[in-house]
Amino acid sequence: MDETIRQHKFVLDESEMPTTWYNLVPDLPSPPPPALHPGTHEPAGPADFAPLFPMDLILQEVSQERYIDIPGAVLDVYRQWRPTPLFRAHRLEEALGTPARIYYKYEGVSPAGSHKPNTAVPQAYYNKIAGVKKLTTETGAGQWGTALAFACALFDLECEVWQVGASYDQKPYRRLMIETFGAEVHRSPSELTNAGREFLKDPKNLPGSLGIAISEAVEVAASHDDVRYALGSVLNHVLMHQTIIGEEALLQMAKAGESAGPDVIVGCTGGGSNFAGLSFPFLREKLAGKMSPIIRAVEPASCPTLTKGVYAYDFGDTAGMTPLMKMHTLGHDFIPDPIHSGGLRYHGMAPLISHVYELGFMEAMSVAQTECFAAGLLFARTEGIVPAPEPTHAIAAAIQEALRAKETGEETVILTALCGHGHFDLTAYESYMKGNMVDEDVTDARLAEALLTIPSVG
Ligand SMILES: *Cc1c(COP(=O)(O)O)cnc(C)c1O
């Protein structure tokens, strides 16, 4: 038994928690292309977003300020679980026999068990002070629905959630947790909306998708004055709220004696929010010439938005009701296979992540789900935390990097976000451990078919 004293966790006091969110946009050499009105294809103005979001969030969406103060009421909620710990993965490193140093920022300590409350809380707060009565939303794996239900409970808002059908059927405990926090949950596609009733006519839509659930939640918000919609990823303001992850990690890496910063940052990307949250503050340091990390997004091989999608204007939802966003997309009609990483099954990628990728500041790779679950098991058996299926993609990529370091003998410093725990995903682990899990690579023919649905924008 090695009894050397070594530090595992790098923690910050509540008084050291950052009090601003970071907006990457003004630090980029060019701004991301604007969202467009779905009908006219003209740049969408604040008025186009007003039926869906309160003005404070719309202004954050288009803000050119580098830093935005986090409201005191939001800081007070954040302090319930923030700052979150940064861990050094000593036992994982030993199991791999690597000279690399692996760090992970653990967001699973939040009330929802993921990074999602970092944006759910401010979104609920800004809606509350704007006089909104109810928020609608979609949820895939159930993490976002849980986070928004929790945030709405704190700010005394009603909350209605459309949960992707396949996940609703597979994950009763996530639904029950959302209901425990006081929200109402519907299986999507549902009979409650025009969009849902249309989708139900075609049996291929029965398992649902994030794009379909978004259409339903948006329809209800847009048709009621005192109801607004909340999105758990993709939009600029959501990514910005998540930068508290990276701002804390910067301070914690310094405490760990890694002031030069990581050599590689890897993170899983569904819509891109946890990865933007971790990596954008480090990208700021890189653009200022102070650090030089490689920044690498990791996505599922069966929903390869960055690695196989196209960069084009597309809808955020399947029915085509949202403004058009320029993003990496597989086509808004693309319904990914029901893999276990429900949170990564989205046809598009955040416009800001897509733009950063196009500028060459970010790399991307994809990983098949059995490799991810193998990584998840090794992580659980060394570090003691069962990761959600989504961050197992990041862990698989970190392991690949650590094994490369083993070959070259380099002491590569790797940083990743362990963005959620997998306590509600154990049936997915069971499927892997019983040998029932398969890797379904999406065929080029299927991708080509979905890409045809991307609208042509002059
Ligand atoms: C929602 C979710 C994701 C995917 O969303 P991003 O916006 O890409 O972060 C990944 N991991 C977990 C645990 C999630 O809840």
The ligand as an ORCA input file, in Angstrom:
! r2SCAN-3c Opt
* xyz 0 1
  C     -27.018     17.405    -21.186
  C     -25.810     16.689    -20.892
  C     -24.778     16.600    -21.839
  C     -24.862     17.172    -23.212
  O     -25.032     18.546    -23.293
  P     -23.883     19.576    -23.545
  O     -24.601     20.845    -23.799
  O     -23.081     19.133    -24.742
  O     -23.044     19.630    -22.323
  C     -23.638     15.933    -21.485
  N     -23.503     15.370    -20.282
  C     -24.460     15.425    -19.343
  C     -24.222     14.769    -18.028
  C     -25.641     16.082    -19.616
  O     -26.595     16.170    -18.691
*
